[in-house]
Structure formats: C-alpha cells, structure tokens
C-alpha cells in the first residue's frame, strides 16, 4: 500500500503544480551519495520521492530531501545536510534521516534500515534522544506524504 499512497500523493502534486515547488528529479548516483554520507539506505517510498521530486513544498508542508551533493554547507530543504548537522548539534540518532519540520521545533524522521520501509517518527532536538519515546505519525513515507498533500488541498 505504501507505494500506492506515494503515487497518489505524486498525482495530486502533479495536478496542482501551482500549490507547490519542488527541486525536481534527482539522479540515482546523487541519492546513493546521500545514503553513503548518512551511512544507511533510504526506504523505497522515500527513495522514489527523491528520484521524482528531490525536495520542496506543497502548500505549507515542506519535504526535506536531496538538493545537491553539498552535504556540509547548505540549508533547508536539504535534508541530508540538516540530518548531519542535527547528529552533531542535538544527538539525532544515526539511524534517522530528517524529512521535515513539525513546526514546533521538532522534526519528522525516517529510519535508515537497509532500504526497508520504516515509520515516520517525531524527534525533538530539545530532549535527549535516550529520553524520547518514538511518536509514530505515519507507518511509512508514502502514507505521510499523501496525508500531508491531502491536508493542503
């Protein structure tokens, strides 16, 4: 169901282009470089999103992703740069990649588990990682993306 939900979200974005802005398709080699920089493999639905849209926004929903290969000095919506920065600044676990902001100081994150689908969870940079209980907001990126896109129509 995950890929179907992502596909539906992508169809909505395509049919409502004026409501969003995305970086555009990203080369698989660039995506592989991002995975290498993070030390893990992206879930299939997130990888497909990166290949199709890269990063961007739909309405007020931002989706962080891959912009270019500058993972050391960039800005949002470069999720790879932000993930590496938050690993240092707020002890974000190395098993997570930041895919968006909750709007209240937290981040939406996905697990990097050998390319398997993982739930979207909330990470609060103001709370030590060891004290956080994972708050699951979607079973995977496909569900998360579709829900966010539908909420902006």
Buried (B, 14 or more C-beta within 10 A) or exposed (E): EBBEBBBBBBEBBEEBEEBBEBBEEBEEEBBEBBBEBBEBBBBBBBBBBBBBBBBBBBEEBBBBBBBBBEBEEBEBBBBBBBBBBBBEEBBBBEBBBBBBBEEEEBBBBBBBEEBEBBBBBBBBBEEEEEEBEEBEBBBBBBBBBBBBBEEBE
